């Protein structure tokens, strides 16, 4: 656990500010889920993690299309940095065809 606490996560109050009032409830929920995943999958030496859209749909309980729209809202808002990566096959050294989305939560 990133902040050595198994019972709580830290959310930015930014999602409650006027600047983000027009953000959809789905985007705000996905932000909460991403913060939880950040706590779970990163540490002091790593500030990003990756998930496929399908995994995020399962993590959040939202449809794939809803996740994609909410992800775009979060990217546009600047609350989350979103990038893309491929697995590297350890035997062949080739990139996978499957693309993963990388996430980094912006601290405000």
Secondary structure, DSSP 8 states (H G I E B T S, - for coil): -TTS-SS-----GGGGSGGGTTS-HHHHHHHHHHHHHHHHH-BTTB--EEE-HHHHHHHHT--HHHHHHHHHHHHHHTSEEEEEEEEE-TTT--EEEEEEEEEEE---
